[in-house]
Amino acid sequence: MKRFLLFLGLLSLLPFHLVAGSFTFTTIDPPGSTTTGAQGINDSGQVVGYYYGTGGVAHGFLLNGGIFSTLDPPGSTSTDAEGINDSGQVVGGYSAGGVQHAFLLSGGIFSVIDPPGSTFAEAVGINDSGQVVGGYQTGGVLHGFLLSGGIFTTIDPPGSILTEAFGINDSGQVVGRYAAGGVLHGFLLSGGIFTTLDPPGSTNTLASAVNDSGQVVGAYNTAILAQQGFLLNGGIFSNIEFPGFTSQAFGINDSGQVVGAYVGAGGVGHGFLATPGPAPEPGTFGSTLSALGLLAAWSGSRRRTSSRP
């Protein structure tokens, strides 16, 4: 595998501020679901994600025009739909025979897209050119990957010990997370340069998705704040929080619509759609300091509400 031999830019050196975002929120729960997470959204408003149904089995879903469809590759025992492009191609991960695989759903056909030699793989983001990013494990180490034109390229920020790529836009900008020094950081890979994306005061961060305007969404926590969603727009971090609950942001389209998950009453996870409203006043920070749970361990799928920020 080729590796990017690139420079690391520290975005945290720039004068960022946390401000309160303004969104209208809608809950997304497939009928009969017990736990849900909305993970990707395209410019037509189609949403993909996962839900747990009867028996505690995870299924992928597509929400299109108000109609939910289940997305499960043949033979799968657990599925997670994670990204969707404007052509309706879907990527994600599924388990079969005790092994986690990455998949592409295109034209109604599921294809396995595991990097060669991987023992674990999941595809998380796809752009309109069909480029796919995700994560794979080999030799016990998790790396990010880019699949472009049938060629896999490994994505590892300098100094990282664990990496996963989560989102890619039509310009080829990639976002994700990496671990270094016992801390999780978000990153942006643009023009061959890695930039760390960490909201001020954060102790762990992931960057989940990037749209064609360069807006980034993700999640972070601090010493007193657990699983807070964020939007990074023009150098300004804004909180994205389903009112009153711990929230995470996973996907964003070119209209600025955001999807994610929140932990509601009784500790139940729900998906959400956040539609942007008027711009907030500058220099403000509005957030309910929800403290339901802490940032989860790296292991397992990054998309499950129970296993990631």
Secondary structure, 3 states (H helix, E strand, C coil): CEECCCEEEEHHHCCCCEEECCEEEEEECCCCCCEEEEEEECCCCCEEEEEECCCCCEEEEEEECCEEEEECCCCCCEEEEEEECCCCCEEEEEEECCEEEEEEEECCEEEECCCCCCCEEEEEEECCCCCEEEEEEECCEEEEEEEECCEEEEECCCCCCEEEEEEECCCCCEEEEEEECCEEEEEEEECCEEEEECCCCCCEEEEEEECCCCCEEEEEECCCCCCEEEEEECCEEEEECCCCCEEEEEEECCCCCEEEEEECHHHCEEEEEEEECCCCCCCCCCCCCCCCCCCCCCCCCCCCHHHCC
